[in-house]
Amino acid sequence: MKINLKPLVYLNKLRKDNNYSVIIRIGYKSKYANIDTGLLASSKELRDLKKKDNHRKQKIGELKNSTLIDICNKKIAEYKKLIREAQLPENDGVLPNNCTAQDIKALLLKGTVRPDSLDFMKLFRQFIDENTNSPSIRIYEAAYNHLQAFAGTSLLVDDITPNKLKEFEKHLSNTITQRGTPMGSRGINLYLSQIRTVYNWIMDEYEYKGYSFRYPFRKYEIPKATYPKTKALTKEQLRAIIETPLTGIRANRARDLFVISLLSLGTNAKDLYQLETVGRNIEYKRSKTKHKRDDEAFISITVQPELKPYINKYWTKICTRPFAQMYASPEQLNKAILEGLKQVVRQVNKLHGNGFLWNIDYYDARRTVASIMRNRLGISKDDVAQCLNHVDKDMKTTDVYIEQDFTRINKLNRMFIDWLFSESASDDQH
């Protein structure tokens, strides 16, 4: 329906200075709204013709002063341009079908079809809600929580500047992690990368709707993650972890999970959490990479005799997904393991002396398996990568032609276990 814009005065609203206020009347669907132009007109600057505004039951006067008419027509031309822009298909929703004359007035007074500045926190939440099935969504949840702790529940996109990102980086560096230490470069890099991903998503969603963005990541460079030098546990340390009598359910359970990972080629805690049953083999699709690989990162690891008691302790015929029954989420399991390993370290060091073990984490099992295989047992890096269920991007095409067979990685796992439980001391020398 056509929108009518007309300059006029209401003759029953004569001011004390004997002038009339010039307004631009918006007519839409037989309803009206008025925009005050700030202009004044005297009786001499009006046409003699008097019309009645049937809707308002008021007499109206039309302008005859050419200067006033030119000023009003220029303003009306600007308004019509805004209305045309607002009715473009890509701006659907700016001028909805059920809009009123008052809605149009608000748009024209605003002077742009561009909506108010976007709330980054609100859209970040929307991004999370729309990607709940993504395997990395919990990382985005964590990034959102850190940003909310820094900026509060509302943060406009326009306020995300290079300086603001630098302040957030400093906030992250002062954040204490669950391990009781300040966040390292890996965490800072990860969370700022998630912020950038969401920012890019918002740009893709809203730039075509009339928004303009001052992209802060052109000037702000996300700090690179630095990785500490891998330090493998020695055979003596591993055997102490396995054999030291421990007190407390949490310490024993954390030790059990650590050993399960150690004897199953570094299986991650999240994969053990999701593992329903175990027979002769531990079989699963690695959660970290299954959505990125054609083979869905499937692996089959033979349960060796040394591993079997630990498996039987948790997975039984009547108990499937045992750790999912104990903990509400993989994150809760990881937290329990971290706290339990602290107790393991204290109790092992009490027996073997302070400093015998550093503050190990669950991933030290995986690091140690890889390091021992390569450095002590002389296993090739390619074979170690297969044992860890990594994929070589350069070998993807070749892999299509090779039948999947886990015999070799199970032989290599057997080599590692034989090394671990052998009584030779020379293997511990670095």
LOKELO-793269 format. One record per residue (C-alpha): residue number from 1; residue in three letters; chain; x, y, z. Coordinates in nm, 4 decimals. Example, Ala and Ser with C-alpha at 12.3 -4.5 7.8 and 13.67 -1.06 7.14 Angstrom:
# residues 2
<1 "ALA" "A" <1.2300 -0.4500 0.7800>>
<2 "SER" "A" <1.3670 -0.1060 0.7140>>
***
This chain:
# residues 430
<1 "MET" "A" <0.0000 0.0000 0.0000>>
<2 "LYS" "A" <0.1246 0.3453 -0.0914>>
<3 "ILE" "A" <0.2673 0.5750 0.1750>>
<4 "ASN" "A" <0.1644 0.9403 0.1320>>
<5 "LEU" "A" <0.3832 1.2237 0.2585>>
<6 "LYS" "A" <0.2486 1.5779 0.2512>>
<7 "PRO" "A" <0.3561 1.9106 0.4073>>
<8 "LEU" "A" <0.0735 2.1063 0.5723>>
<9 "VAL" "A" <-0.0444 2.2911 0.8824>>
<10 "TYR" "A" <-0.3375 2.2354 1.1147>>
<11 "LEU" "A" <-0.5442 2.5518 1.1133>>
<12 "ASN" "A" <-0.6852 2.4950 1.4622>>
<13 "LYS" "A" <-0.3333 2.5040 1.6109>>
<14 "LEU" "A" <-0.2414 2.8681 1.5744>>
<15 "ARG" "A" <0.0555 2.9550 1.7917>>
<16 "LYS" "A" <0.0731 3.2558 2.0213>>
<17 "ASP" "A" <0.3064 3.4246 1.7725>>
<18 "ASN" "A" <0.0281 3.3912 1.5060>>
<19 "ASN" "A" <0.2215 3.1302 1.3092>>
<20 "TYR" "A" <0.1452 2.7658 1.2301>>
<21 "SER" "A" <0.3862 2.4757 1.2775>>
<22 "VAL" "A" <0.4612 2.3068 0.9460>>
<23 "ILE" "A" <0.4381 1.9283 0.9646>>
<24 "ILE" "A" <0.4847 1.6445 0.7206>>
<25 "ARG" "A" <0.1860 1.4174 0.7470>>
<26 "ILE" "A" <0.2343 1.0451 0.6891>>
<27 "GLY" "A" <-0.0714 0.8702 0.5482>>
<28 "TYR" "A" <-0.0800 0.4910 0.5486>>
<29 "LYS" "A" <-0.3779 0.2533 0.5537>>
<30 "SER" "A" <-0.6151 0.5436 0.6354>>
<31 "LYS" "A" <-0.4088 0.6240 0.9462>>
<32 "TYR" "A" <-0.1877 0.9272 1.0035>>
<33 "ALA" "A" <0.1247 1.0322 1.1906>>
<34 "ASN" "A" <0.2928 1.3718 1.1907>>
<35 "ILE" "A" <0.6576 1.4793 1.1786>>
<36 "ASP" "A" <0.7290 1.8334 1.2952>>
<37 "THR" "A" <0.9648 2.0049 1.0495>>
<38 "GLY" "A" <1.0582 2.2888 1.2843>>
<39 "LEU" "A" <0.9355 2.5345 1.0199>>
<40 "LEU" "A" <0.6736 2.8057 1.0800>>
<41 "ALA" "A" <0.4239 2.9511 0.8338>>
<42 "SER" "A" <0.2052 3.2587 0.8644>>
<43 "SER" "A" <-0.1463 3.2881 0.7217>>
<44 "LYS" "A" <-0.0055 3.4781 0.4223>>
<45 "GLU" "A" <0.2153 3.1785 0.3349>>
<46 "LEU" "A" <-0.0837 2.9432 0.3069>>
<47 "ARG" "A" <-0.3245 2.8794 0.0234>>
<48 "ASP" "A" <-0.6745 3.0164 0.0620>>
<49 "LEU" "A" <-0.8136 2.6672 -0.0018>>
<50 "LYS" "A" <-0.9158 2.4922 0.3198>>
<51 "LYS" "A" <-0.9632 2.1171 0.3321>>
<52 "LYS" "A" <-1.0942 1.8982 0.6076>>
<53 "ASP" "A" <-0.8905 1.6113 0.7482>>
<54 "ASN" "A" <-1.1762 1.3631 0.7900>>
<55 "HIS" "A" <-0.9737 1.1368 1.0179>>
<56 "ARG" "A" <-0.8790 1.4047 1.2681>>
<57 "LYS" "A" <-1.1817 1.6290 1.2095>>
<58 "GLN" "A" <-0.9382 1.9151 1.1691>>
<59 "LYS" "A" <-0.9091 2.1751 0.8933>>
<60 "ILE" "A" <-0.5760 2.1722 0.7177>>
<61 "GLY" "A" <-0.3907 2.4414 0.5278>>
<62 "GLU" "A" <-0.1533 2.3913 0.2353>>
<63 "LEU" "A" <0.1677 2.5826 0.1804>>
<64 "LYS" "A" <0.2094 2.8370 -0.0999>>
<65 "ASN" "A" <0.5464 2.9848 0.0037>>
<66 "SER" "A" <0.7946 2.8400 -0.2476>>
<67 "THR" "A" <1.0880 2.8445 -0.0033>>
<68 "LEU" "A" <0.8963 2.6422 0.2565>>
<69 "ILE" "A" <0.7710 2.4063 -0.0137>>
<70 "ASP" "A" <1.1271 2.3438 -0.1431>>
<71 "ILE" "A" <1.2589 2.2693 0.2072>>
<72 "CYS" "A" <0.9727 2.0286 0.2735>>
<73 "ASN" "A" <1.0077 1.8559 -0.0643>>
<74 "LYS" "A" <1.3782 1.7933 -0.0045>>
<75 "LYS" "A" <1.2952 1.6354 0.3295>>
<76 "ILE" "A" <1.0168 1.4277 0.1700>>
<77 "ALA" "A" <1.2622 1.3091 -0.0996>>
<78 "GLU" "A" <1.4975 1.1850 0.1766>>
<79 "TYR" "A" <1.2074 1.0106 0.3498>>
<80 "LYS" "A" <1.0963 0.8400 0.0277>>
<81 "LYS" "A" <1.4487 0.7119 -0.0294>>
<82 "LEU" "A" <1.4513 0.5589 0.3188>>
<83 "ILE" "A" <1.1129 0.3994 0.2558>>
<84 "ARG" "A" <1.2353 0.2458 -0.0695>>
<85 "GLU" "A" <1.5413 0.1033 0.1062>>
<86 "ALA" "A" <1.3303 -0.0313 0.3897>>
<87 "GLN" "A" <1.1065 -0.2171 0.1474>>
<88 "LEU" "A" <1.3917 -0.4013 -0.0254>>
<89 "PRO" "A" <1.3623 -0.7834 0.0034>>
<90 "GLU" "A" <1.6993 -0.8117 0.1809>>
<91 "ASN" "A" <1.5688 -0.5771 0.4480>>
<92 "ASP" "A" <1.2546 -0.7778 0.5064>>
<93 "GLY" "A" <1.1344 -0.7121 0.8588>>
<94 "VAL" "A" <1.2313 -0.3434 0.8697>>
<95 "LEU" "A" <0.8936 -0.2503 0.7212>>
<96 "PRO" "A" <0.6699 -0.5500 0.7983>>
<97 "ASN" "A" <0.3270 -0.5974 0.6449>>
<98 "ASN" "A" <0.1543 -0.5057 0.9694>>
<99 "CYS" "A" <0.3462 -0.1827 1.0231>>
<100 "THR" "A" <0.1554 0.1361 1.1105>>
<101 "ALA" "A" <0.1936 0.5044 1.0279>>
<102 "GLN" "A" <0.3648 0.5399 1.3665>>
<103 "ASP" "A" <0.6177 0.2675 1.2719>>
<104 "ILE" "A" <0.6968 0.4556 0.9526>>
<105 "LYS" "A" <0.7363 0.7778 1.1500>>
<106 "ALA" "A" <0.9853 0.6083 1.3842>>
<107 "LEU" "A" <1.1846 0.4821 1.0843>>
<108 "LEU" "A" <1.1936 0.8264 0.9202>>
<109 "LEU" "A" <1.2944 1.0050 1.2389>>
<110 "LYS" "A" <1.5721 0.7545 1.2878>>
<111 "GLY" "A" <1.7077 0.8476 0.9441>>
<112 "THR" "A" <1.8292 0.5007 0.8484>>
<113 "VAL" "A" <1.6936 0.1553 0.7735>>
<114 "ARG" "A" <1.9892 0.0145 0.9631>>
<115 "PRO" "A" <1.8592 -0.1249 1.2928>>
<116 "ASP" "A" <2.0149 -0.0340 1.6252>>
<117 "SER" "A" <2.3613 -0.1714 1.6988>>
<118 "LEU" "A" <2.3641 -0.5485 1.7390>>
<119 "ASP" "A" <2.4109 -0.7039 2.0799>>
<120 "PHE" "A" <2.7079 -0.9378 2.0438>>
<121 "MET" "A" <2.6231 -1.1344 2.3599>>
<122 "LYS" "A" <2.2656 -1.1948 2.2472>>
<123 "LEU" "A" <2.3780 -1.3144 1.9045>>
<124 "PHE" "A" <2.6575 -1.5244 2.0581>>
<125 "ARG" "A" <2.3885 -1.7014 2.2599>>
<126 "GLN" "A" <2.1858 -1.7495 1.9407>>
<127 "PHE" "A" <2.4914 -1.8982 1.7672>>
<128 "ILE" "A" <2.5313 -2.1505 2.0499>>
<129 "ASP" "A" <2.1621 -2.2418 2.0462>>
<130 "GLU" "A" <2.1721 -2.3008 1.6704>>
<131 "ASN" "A" <2.4802 -2.5256 1.6902>>
<132 "THR" "A" <2.4053 -2.7472 1.9878>>
<133 "ASN" "A" <2.5027 -3.0601 1.7921>>
<134 "SER" "A" <2.8489 -2.9297 1.7073>>
<135 "PRO" "A" <3.1249 -3.1314 1.8796>>
<136 "SER" "A" <3.3027 -2.8070 1.9746>>
<137 "ILE" "A" <2.9981 -2.6213 2.1079>>
<138 "ARG" "A" <3.1123 -2.6584 2.4695>>
<139 "ILE" "A" <3.4252 -2.4614 2.3827>>
<140 "TYR" "A" <3.1991 -2.1833 2.2531>>
<141 "GLU" "A" <2.9983 -2.2058 2.5759>>
<142 "ALA" "A" <3.3195 -2.1571 2.7724>>
<143 "ALA" "A" <3.4226 -1.8626 2.5525>>
<144 "TYR" "A" <3.0780 -1.7069 2.6012>>
<145 "ASN" "A" <3.1045 -1.7451 2.9795>>
<146 "HIS" "A" <3.4504 -1.5857 2.9875>>
<147 "LEU" "A" <3.3314 -1.2944 2.7729>>
<148 "GLN" "A" <3.0232 -1.2479 2.9911>>
<149 "ALA" "A" <3.2416 -1.2417 3.3033>>
<150 "PHE" "A" <3.4449 -0.9682 3.1353>>
<151 "ALA" "A" <3.1778 -0.7556 2.9638>>
<152 "GLY" "A" <2.8494 -0.8437 3.1334>>
<153 "THR" "A" <2.5282 -0.9673 2.9745>>
<154 "SER" "A" <2.5281 -0.7066 2.6972>>
<155 "LEU" "A" <2.8080 -0.6018 2.4614>>
<156 "LEU" "A" <2.7365 -0.4141 2.1389>>
<157 "VAL" "A" <2.9142 -0.5273 1.8248>>
<158 "ASP" "A" <3.0196 -0.1653 1.7664>>
<159 "ASP" "A" <3.2004 -0.1713 2.1022>>
<160 "ILE" "A" <3.4224 -0.4648 2.0070>>
<161 "THR" "A" <3.7345 -0.2749 1.9114>>
<162 "PRO" "A" <4.1031 -0.3777 1.9000>>
<163 "ASN" "A" <4.1496 -0.2114 2.2395>>
<164 "LYS" "A" <3.8493 -0.3973 2.3834>>
<165 "LEU" "A" <3.9892 -0.7279 2.2564>>
<166 "LYS" "A" <4.3265 -0.6441 2.4116>>
<167 "GLU" "A" <4.1511 -0.5824 2.7446>>
<168 "PHE" "A" <3.9700 -0.9159 2.7122>>
<169 "GLU" "A" <4.3007 -1.0882 2.6377>>
<170 "LYS" "A" <4.4420 -0.9420 2.9609>>
<171 "HIS" "A" <4.1303 -1.0571 3.1481>>
<172 "LEU" "A" <4.1832 -1.4114 3.0204>>
<173 "SER" "A" <4.5515 -1.4092 3.1178>>
<174 "ASN" "A" <4.4472 -1.3216 3.4755>>
<175 "THR" "A" <4.1812 -1.5935 3.4868>>
<176 "ILE" "A" <4.2618 -1.8847 3.7162>>
<177 "THR" "A" <4.1877 -2.2255 3.5644>>
<178 "GLN" "A" <4.0590 -2.5383 3.7390>>
<179 "ARG" "A" <4.4199 -2.6423 3.7892>>
<180 "GLY" "A" <4.4736 -2.3317 4.0021>>
<181 "THR" "A" <4.7090 -2.1662 3.7525>>
<182 "PRO" "A" <4.6610 -1.8618 3.5252>>
<183 "MET" "A" <4.5218 -1.9370 3.1810>>
<184 "GLY" "A" <4.7967 -2.0133 2.9316>>
<185 "SER" "A" <4.8448 -1.9109 2.5713>>
<186 "ARG" "A" <4.6495 -2.2103 2.4391>>
<187 "GLY" "A" <4.3347 -2.1109 2.6262>>
<188 "ILE" "A" <4.3693 -1.7440 2.5313>>
<189 "ASN" "A" <4.4215 -1.8338 2.1656>>
<190 "LEU" "A" <4.1287 -2.0754 2.1692>>
<191 "TYR" "A" <3.8712 -1.8421 2.3262>>
<192 "LEU" "A" <3.9657 -1.5393 2.1180>>
<193 "SER" "A" <3.9480 -1.7552 1.8064>>
<194 "GLN" "A" <3.5929 -1.8540 1.9028>>
<195 "ILE" "A" <3.5044 -1.4846 1.9471>>
<196 "ARG" "A" <3.6385 -1.4153 1.5978>>
<197 "THR" "A" <3.4379 -1.7051 1.4515>>
<198 "VAL" "A" <3.1154 -1.5725 1.6040>>
<199 "TYR" "A" <3.1965 -1.2181 1.4880>>
<200 "ASN" "A" <3.2450 -1.3468 1.1323>>
<201 "TRP" "A" <2.9148 -1.5338 1.1548>>
<202 "ILE" "A" <2.7357 -1.2160 1.2628>>
<203 "MET" "A" <2.8883 -1.0281 0.9688>>
<204 "ASP" "A" <2.7684 -1.2970 0.7289>>
<205 "GLU" "A" <2.4192 -1.2835 0.8764>>
<206 "TYR" "A" <2.3733 -0.9057 0.8974>>
<207 "GLU" "A" <2.6036 -0.7233 0.6581>>
<208 "TYR" "A" <2.3622 -0.7643 0.3672>>
<209 "LYS" "A" <2.0826 -0.6188 0.5804>>
<210 "GLY" "A" <2.2429 -0.2774 0.5844>>
<211 "TYR" "A" <2.4903 -0.3130 0.8699>>
<212 "SER" "A" <2.8463 -0.1929 0.8420>>
<213 "PHE" "A" <3.1219 -0.3431 1.0526>>
<214 "ARG" "A" <3.4569 -0.2057 1.1669>>
<215 "TYR" "A" <3.6265 -0.5435 1.1674>>
<216 "PRO" "A" <3.8508 -0.5355 1.4779>>
<217 "PHE" "A" <4.0564 -0.8413 1.3844>>
<218 "ARG" "A" <4.2278 -0.6492 1.1032>>
<219 "LYS" "A" <4.4246 -0.4566 1.3634>>
<220 "TYR" "A" <4.4066 -0.6936 1.6574>>
<221 "GLU" "A" <4.6143 -1.0094 1.6243>>
<222 "ILE" "A" <4.5142 -1.3088 1.8322>>
<223 "PRO" "A" <4.8158 -1.4294 2.0368>>
<224 "LYS" "A" <4.9643 -1.7520 1.9093>>
<225 "ALA" "A" <4.9438 -2.0599 2.1277>>
<226 "THR" "A" <5.2756 -2.1810 2.2604>>
<227 "TYR" "A" <5.3124 -2.5441 2.3552>>
<228 "PRO" "A" <5.5382 -2.6557 2.6397>>
<229 "LYS" "A" <5.7979 -2.9147 2.5592>>
<230 "THR" "A" <5.6457 -3.2588 2.6000>>
<231 "LYS" "A" <5.7830 -3.4438 2.9008>>
<232 "ALA" "A" <5.7056 -3.8136 2.9137>>
<233 "LEU" "A" <5.6701 -4.0012 3.2399>>
<234 "THR" "A" <5.9412 -4.2573 3.3063>>
<235 "LYS" "A" <5.8764 -4.6266 3.3558>>
<236 "GLU" "A" <5.9524 -4.5844 3.7272>>
<237 "GLN" "A" <5.6957 -4.3069 3.7556>>
<238 "LEU" "A" <5.4334 -4.5010 3.5594>>
<239 "ARG" "A" <5.4827 -4.8136 3.7679>>
<240 "ALA" "A" <5.4586 -4.6060 4.0852>>
<241 "ILE" "A" <5.1277 -4.4607 3.9688>>
<242 "ILE" "A" <4.9971 -4.8094 3.8875>>
<243 "GLU" "A" <5.1294 -4.9923 4.1955>>
<244 "THR" "A" <5.1142 -4.7412 4.4861>>
<245 "PRO" "A" <4.8313 -4.8300 4.7293>>
<246 "LEU" "A" <4.5919 -4.5351 4.7302>>
<247 "THR" "A" <4.3233 -4.4200 4.9687>>
<248 "GLY" "A" <4.0044 -4.2479 4.8609>>
<249 "ILE" "A" <3.7516 -4.3281 4.5881>>
<250 "ARG" "A" <3.8375 -4.0211 4.3797>>
<251 "ALA" "A" <4.2115 -4.0950 4.3748>>
<252 "ASN" "A" <4.1588 -4.4612 4.2855>>
<253 "ARG" "A" <3.9075 -4.3813 4.0125>>
<254 "ALA" "A" <4.1336 -4.1133 3.8603>>
<255 "ARG" "A" <4.4256 -4.3587 3.8664>>
<256 "ASP" "A" <4.2084 -4.6285 3.7020>>
<257 "LEU" "A" <4.1092 -4.3957 3.4203>>
<258 "PHE" "A" <4.4663 -4.2820 3.3737>>
<259 "VAL" "A" <4.5831 -4.6438 3.3435>>
<260 "ILE" "A" <4.2980 -4.7325 3.1059>>
<261 "SER" "A" <4.4129 -4.4496 2.8800>>
<262 "LEU" "A" <4.7759 -4.5553 2.9166>>
<263 "LEU" "A" <4.7004 -4.9157 2.8146>>
<264 "SER" "A" <4.4591 -4.8241 2.5330>>
<265 "LEU" "A" <4.6767 -4.5950 2.3215>>
<266 "GLY" "A" <4.5846 -4.2747 2.5038>>
<267 "THR" "A" <4.2043 -4.2949 2.4823>>
<268 "ASN" "A" <4.0517 -3.9602 2.5808>>
<269 "ALA" "A" <3.8269 -3.9289 2.8853>>
<270 "LYS" "A" <3.5326 -3.8048 2.6756>>
<271 "ASP" "A" <3.5467 -4.1202 2.4631>>
<272 "LEU" "A" <3.5517 -4.3379 2.7754>>
<273 "TYR" "A" <3.2554 -4.1372 2.9069>>
<274 "GLN" "A" <3.0550 -4.2155 2.5934>>
<275 "LEU" "A" <3.1700 -4.5773 2.5631>>
<276 "GLU" "A" <2.8688 -4.8033 2.6162>>
<277 "THR" "A" <3.0113 -5.1536 2.6200>>
<278 "VAL" "A" <3.3503 -5.3214 2.5946>>
<279 "GLY" "A" <3.4096 -5.6750 2.4702>>
<280 "ARG" "A" <3.7348 -5.8101 2.3366>>
<281 "ASN" "A" <3.8012 -5.4669 2.1904>>
<282 "ILE" "A" <3.7521 -5.1049 2.2866>>
<283 "GLU" "A" <3.5788 -4.9585 1.9822>>
<284 "TYR" "A" <3.4693 -4.5999 1.9367>>
<285 "LYS" "A" <3.4736 -4.3002 1.7058>>
<286 "ARG" "A" <3.7049 -4.0377 1.8476>>
<287 "SER" "A" <3.4760 -3.7514 1.9494>>
<288 "LYS" "A" <3.7377 -3.4830 1.8837>>
<289 "THR" "A" <3.7711 -3.5598 1.5121>>
<290 "LYS" "A" <3.4873 -3.7900 1.4012>>
<291 "HIS" "A" <3.3027 -3.5034 1.2321>>
<292 "LYS" "A" <3.6143 -3.4039 1.0370>>
<293 "ARG" "A" <3.7041 -3.7414 0.8881>>
<294 "ASP" "A" <3.5456 -3.9673 0.6289>>
<295 "ASP" "A" <3.6110 -4.2732 0.8469>>
<296 "GLU" "A" <3.4590 -4.0887 1.1468>>
<297 "ALA" "A" <3.7854 -4.1527 1.3362>>
<298 "PHE" "A" <3.6872 -4.5104 1.4208>>
<299 "ILE" "A" <3.9409 -4.7202 1.6121>>
<300 "SER" "A" <3.9424 -5.0724 1.7527>>
<301 "ILE" "A" <4.1866 -5.1482 2.0356>>
<302 "THR" "A" <4.2320 -5.5008 2.1677>>
<303 "VAL" "A" <4.1832 -5.5301 2.5438>>
<304 "GLN" "A" <4.5181 -5.6694 2.6592>>
<305 "PRO" "A" <4.5306 -5.8884 2.9744>>
<306 "GLU" "A" <4.6875 -5.6051 3.1786>>
<307 "LEU" "A" <4.3957 -5.3785 3.0856>>
<308 "LYS" "A" <4.1162 -5.6294 3.1393>>
<309 "PRO" "A" <4.0838 -5.5921 3.5227>>
<310 "TYR" "A" <4.0292 -5.2178 3.4850>>
<311 "ILE" "A" <3.7677 -5.2689 3.2135>>
<312 "ASN" "A" <3.5829 -5.5373 3.4134>>
<313 "LYS" "A" <3.5743 -5.3074 3.7142>>
<314 "TYR" "A" <3.3532 -5.0555 3.5326>>
<315 "TRP" "A" <3.1935 -5.2151 3.2251>>
<316 "THR" "A" <2.9756 -5.5142 3.3095>>
<317 "LYS" "A" <2.6871 -5.6921 3.1387>>
<318 "ILE" "A" <2.4382 -5.4853 3.3371>>
<319 "CYS" "A" <2.6334 -5.1587 3.3438>>
<320 "THR" "A" <2.6708 -4.9684 3.0166>>
<321 "ARG" "A" <2.8214 -4.6205 2.9917>>
<322 "PRO" "A" <2.9379 -4.6436 3.3562>>
<323 "PHE" "A" <3.0982 -4.3001 3.3693>>
<324 "ALA" "A" <2.7918 -4.1350 3.2175>>
<325 "GLN" "A" <2.5989 -4.2815 3.5109>>
<326 "MET" "A" <2.8492 -4.1370 3.7584>>
<327 "TYR" "A" <2.8922 -3.7885 3.6079>>
<328 "ALA" "A" <2.6487 -3.5477 3.4464>>
<329 "SER" "A" <2.8812 -3.4560 3.1588>>
<330 "PRO" "A" <3.2286 -3.5236 3.0186>>
<331 "GLU" "A" <3.3365 -3.1922 3.1701>>
<332 "GLN" "A" <3.2341 -3.3122 3.5162>>
<333 "LEU" "A" <3.4306 -3.6326 3.4588>>
<334 "ASN" "A" <3.7394 -3.4354 3.3529>>
<335 "LYS" "A" <3.7075 -3.2179 3.6613>>
<336 "ALA" "A" <3.6856 -3.5249 3.8870>>
<337 "ILE" "A" <3.9903 -3.6803 3.7169>>
<338 "LEU" "A" <4.1906 -3.3605 3.7625>>
<339 "GLU" "A" <4.1101 -3.3431 4.1334>>
<340 "GLY" "A" <4.1711 -3.7164 4.1745>>
<341 "LEU" "A" <4.5126 -3.7013 4.0066>>
<342 "LYS" "A" <4.6185 -3.4294 4.2502>>
<343 "GLN" "A" <4.5512 -3.6782 4.5294>>
<344 "VAL" "A" <4.7396 -3.9486 4.3369>>
<345 "VAL" "A" <5.0446 -3.7227 4.3062>>
<346 "ARG" "A" <5.0395 -3.6382 4.6787>>
<347 "GLN" "A" <5.0139 -4.0039 4.7829>>
<348 "VAL" "A" <5.2782 -4.1274 4.5373>>
<349 "ASN" "A" <5.5179 -3.8497 4.6394>>
<350 "LYS" "A" <5.4603 -3.9313 5.0050>>
<351 "LEU" "A" <5.5935 -4.2789 4.9342>>
<352 "HIS" "A" <5.8665 -4.1935 4.6814>>
<353 "GLY" "A" <5.9694 -3.8446 4.7933>>
<354 "ASN" "A" <5.8631 -3.4897 4.7130>>
<355 "GLY" "A" <5.9161 -3.4011 4.3501>>
<356 "PHE" "A" <5.9061 -3.7620 4.2300>>
<357 "LEU" "A" <5.5892 -3.6785 4.0340>>
<358 "TRP" "A" <5.4932 -3.3384 3.8977>>
<359 "ASN" "A" <5.1280 -3.2301 3.8855>>
<360 "ILE" "A" <5.0281 -3.4682 3.6100>>
<361 "ASP" "A" <4.7046 -3.4407 3.4161>>
<362 "TYR" "A" <4.5048 -3.7029 3.2305>>
<363 "TYR" "A" <4.6614 -3.6136 2.8959>>
<364 "ASP" "A" <5.0051 -3.7118 3.0286>>
<365 "ALA" "A" <4.9046 -4.0735 2.9618>>
<366 "ARG" "A" <4.8556 -3.9993 2.5913>>
<367 "ARG" "A" <5.1734 -3.7890 2.5722>>
<368 "THR" "A" <5.3738 -4.0638 2.7397>>
<369 "VAL" "A" <5.2439 -4.3396 2.5100>>
<370 "ALA" "A" <5.3436 -4.1351 2.2034>>
<371 "SER" "A" <5.6855 -4.0365 2.3408>>
<372 "ILE" "A" <5.7818 -4.3844 2.4596>>
<373 "MET" "A" <5.6738 -4.5455 2.1321>>
<374 "ARG" "A" <5.8815 -4.3039 1.9276>>
<375 "ASN" "A" <6.1857 -4.2468 2.1496>>
<376 "ARG" "A" <6.2236 -4.5756 2.3376>>
<377 "LEU" "A" <6.0732 -4.8324 2.1033>>
<378 "GLY" "A" <6.1798 -4.6768 1.7721>>
<379 "ILE" "A" <5.8319 -4.6781 1.6223>>
<380 "SER" "A" <5.7885 -4.4478 1.3219>>
<381 "LYS" "A" <5.5976 -4.1230 1.3541>>
<382 "ASP" "A" <5.3407 -4.2460 1.1015>>
<383 "ASP" "A" <5.2705 -4.5528 1.3128>>
<384 "VAL" "A" <5.2546 -4.3444 1.6307>>
<385 "ALA" "A" <5.0026 -4.1175 1.4577>>
<386 "GLN" "A" <4.7899 -4.4207 1.3721>>
<387 "CYS" "A" <4.8064 -4.5411 1.7306>>
<388 "LEU" "A" <4.6850 -4.1994 1.8482>>
<389 "ASN" "A" <4.4057 -4.2098 1.5862>>
<390 "HIS" "A" <4.5430 -3.9041 1.4109>>
<391 "VAL" "A" <4.5063 -3.8574 1.0368>>
<392 "ASP" "A" <4.7768 -3.7415 0.7991>>
<393 "LYS" "A" <4.6200 -3.4827 0.5672>>
<394 "ASP" "A" <4.8818 -3.5581 0.3022>>
<395 "MET" "A" <4.7875 -3.9271 0.3022>>
<396 "LYS" "A" <4.4084 -3.8882 0.2793>>
<397 "THR" "A" <4.3896 -3.9951 -0.0850>>
<398 "THR" "A" <4.6091 -4.2995 -0.0233>>
<399 "ASP" "A" <4.3952 -4.4034 0.2744>>
<400 "VAL" "A" <4.0951 -4.4434 0.0442>>
<401 "TYR" "A" <4.2703 -4.7397 -0.1198>>
<402 "ILE" "A" <4.3862 -4.9116 0.1996>>
<403 "GLU" "A" <4.1597 -5.1495 0.3902>>
<404 "GLN" "A" <4.1128 -5.0495 0.7516>>
<405 "ASP" "A" <4.3045 -5.2910 0.9727>>
<406 "PHE" "A" <4.3976 -5.2331 1.3370>>
<407 "THR" "A" <4.6272 -5.5339 1.3719>>
<408 "ARG" "A" <4.9415 -5.3222 1.3524>>
<409 "ILE" "A" <4.8425 -5.0658 1.6142>>
<410 "ASN" "A" <4.7479 -5.3473 1.8510>>
<411 "LYS" "A" <5.0891 -5.5067 1.8014>>
<412 "LEU" "A" <5.2502 -5.1718 1.8797>>
<413 "ASN" "A" <5.0301 -5.1331 2.1871>>
<414 "ARG" "A" <5.1492 -5.4761 2.2987>>
<415 "MET" "A" <5.5109 -5.3588 2.2538>>
<416 "PHE" "A" <5.4433 -5.0569 2.4757>>
<417 "ILE" "A" <5.2770 -5.2682 2.7466>>
<418 "ASP" "A" <5.5631 -5.5199 2.7393>>
<419 "TRP" "A" <5.8084 -5.2318 2.7834>>
<420 "LEU" "A" <5.6049 -5.0901 3.0696>>
<421 "PHE" "A" <5.5861 -5.4117 3.2694>>
<422 "SER" "A" <5.9332 -5.5411 3.1906>>
<423 "GLU" "A" <6.1861 -5.5273 3.4722>>
<424 "SER" "A" <6.4628 -5.3734 3.2624>>
<425 "ALA" "A" <6.5813 -5.0462 3.4189>>
<426 "SER" "A" <6.7757 -4.9298 3.1151>>
<427 "ASP" "A" <6.4563 -4.8178 2.9423>>
<428 "ASP" "A" <6.4211 -4.5329 3.1915>>
<429 "GLN" "A" <6.7453 -4.3627 3.0983>>
<430 "HIS" "A" <6.7094 -4.0348 2.9089>>
***
